[in-house]
């Protein structure tokens, strides 16, 4: 994953053509106001020149670590759907989500499924961040609210397994996953 500086990525691709590169440009205006489609149009328009200049990037992330909650998830879902479609118009692919560790909750993720459908249609991916503390296995094997315990899922790291097993696999909405940030917090 590259953030803001993309010049070296051509060398990465030359040395390792199969390496998947995700790029993100810092953006300070993350808020859930107005039309999500118009917000996505402004977002993409502000960054499009950088996208087109950096052809070594395979997927472009949107917002960094959004946490829309239940009330704003429908807005964010529409934002991501429009962002996917806009990128596709320019031959680009999206990494959707970009959610922080520990979010979204399952009922919130259910509202995000239309964005997954759109990403699947346009060959996008799901990107998530996974951190734990004091180590990466903190809360591994712990349940999410309202769900039973599973020994191979976590509430921080391996949270994606909940999304895939409870929603994406049964609904035939599986898209590739990339953990674009991971580490030990704290």
N, C-alpha and C positions, 0 to 999 in steps of 0.2 A: 504494500500500500504506500502510495506517495501522497504527501500533503503539500500543496502549493508549489513545490519545486519539482518539475517534471523533466528537466533537460537531460538527466542521466538515464532516463528510461529507455531511450533508443539503444544504448549500450547493453542494458539488461536484456532487452528482447533479442539483440544480436547474439549475445552469449547464450541465452536460454529462451528460444522462441516459444516454448510451451508454458513458460511461467505466466501465470495470470496476474495482471496488474490492475489494481483498483486505485483510482485517483479521487481526491477530494480537495476542493478549494474552500478555504475558510470563508464563512458567511455569517455576518453579525445579525441579520434581521430575522431570526427565527421567532415568528409569532403566528398565532392561529386566528387572524382577523381577515375580513374581506372574503372575496371569492378565492377558494383554493386553486382553481384553474388559472386565474389571473396571477396569483402569487407564484405558481409554478412557471408561468410564462415569463415573468420578470426575473425569476431565479435563473432560468436557463439562458435567457437573453443576456444577462449580466456576465455569464461565464462561458458562453458559446465560443468566443474567439479562442480561449484557452483550450477548450475541448478539441476544437478543430486543429489547433497547432500541435497537439500532443497525441499523435496517433498510436503511440506505444501503450496508451491506457486502454484496457479492454472494457472496463466498467467504471462508470462515474457515480460516486455516492452523492447524496443530497445533503440534508441537514446532519449535523453531528449530534448524536445521542439525544434524539427527540424523546420526550416523555409526555405524549399528548393526553394520557389518561382516558377514561371512558368518555368524557364529554367532548374532547377534541379529536378522538381517533377517527370519526367519520370525515372530518375536515382534512386531517393528515392523509388519510387513505386517498381521497380525491386528489390532493396535491401530488402524491406519489404516482397515481395513475396518469395524471397529465404530464408529469415530468418524464415518465417512461415513454409516452407517446411522442413528446416533443423531441427527445433524444433520438428516437427511432427515425424521425423525419430527416435527421442529419446523418443517418447511418451509424449512430452511437447506441451503446447499451447501458442500462442502468443497474446499479446496485441499490436496491430499495431497503428501507428500514433504517439501518444504522443505529438501531436501538442500543441504549446503554445497558450495562449489567443489571439484571433483576427486573427489567421491564421489556415488553408489556405483560400485564397479567393475562390470563387465558381468555377472559371475557373481552378484554381489549383487543387481543390478537384476532379473535373471531371477527371483529369489525374491520380488521385489516385485510381479510381474505380477498376482497375485490382488487386490491393492489397486487396481491400475489397472482391472481388470475391475469391481470394485465401484464405483469412482468413475465409470466410464463408465455403469453402470446408473443411477446417481443424479445424472448430469449434473455431476460434479465436474471439477476441473482438476488438472493437475500443476504444482507450483511448484518452482522451482529457484533457486539463487543462483549467479551467475557473476562471478568476479573474476579478474584477472590482474595481473602485475607483471613488469617495470616498465611494461608497457602492456597493454591489453586483448587484444592478439593474441599474447601470450606462449604458446608451445606450440601455437599454431594450426597445424593440419596434421600434428601429431605423433600417432602411433598410441597406442592403449590396449594394455595387456599382452595378447599373444596375437592381436592383430588387425593387419591391414595398415594402411599409411598411406593416408589420404584427404585430398585437398587442401582439402576444405570442412568438416572437422570438427576439433575441438580436444580436448585432454585437460583443459583448464580451461574457457575460454569455448567455446561451441558443442559442449559435451559432450552436450547433449540430442540432437543429431543422431545420435549412436551409438544411443541408446535407441530413437529413433523408427525409424531405418532398419533396425536389426538385430532389433528385437522388435515394437514397436507397429504399424508398418505391415504387416509380413508376417502378424501374428496378428490383424489387424483390431481392434486395441485403441487406436487413436488417440483421444486426448482432448486438449482444448485445453491449451496450455502457457503459463504466465506466468512470466517471469523476474522474481521479486519483489525481488531485490537484485542490483545489478551495480556494478562500479567497478574502480578500480585500487588494489590492495593494496600496502602496503610503501612 
